[in-house]
């Protein structure tokens, strides 16, 4: 069952739904996204992973 938690962002590998999740506070998540974009890492077009630009 899914639960809503407005104070966290949880990310899990879509290919391993029973695996561990990365959990971020919303501000830390935005910093993480900004850092990955700055490093040239972007989501694949099909949304199944990350790729270097």
N, C-alpha and C positions, 0 to 999 in steps of 0.2 A: 504494500500500500504506500502511495506517495504522500508525503507530508509537506506542507509549505513552511518554509523557514525564511522570513524576509531578511534576516540579518546574516545569512550565509549564501555563498554560491558554491555548489558542489559539482565537480566535474568527474566523470567516469569514462573509461575507454568503452566506446560503443561495441567493440568486439568481445569484451569481457565484462559483461554486466554484473557478474558476481565479484569482480575484483575490487581493489581498494579505490577510494575516491580522493581526489584532491579537494580540500575545503578551504575557501577563502572568505574573508570579510569582503563586502562589496568594494570598498576602496582598494584593498589589496588586489582584487580581481582586475580592476581597471588598470592598476599599475602593471600587473602581469601581462595583460593584453597589449598595453603600450610598449612594454619592453620587447615582447615577441615580434610585434610589427616593426619596431626600430631595428631589430636584428635581421629582418627580412624573412621572417617565418610567418606564413599565412595558411589558413585552412585550405585543404584541397577543394576543388570545385564541387566534388560530390559530397563533401562533408565527412569523409571517412578518415581523415588524418591531417597531418601538417606537412608542408613542403617548404623548402627554401626558395625564396624568390630569385 
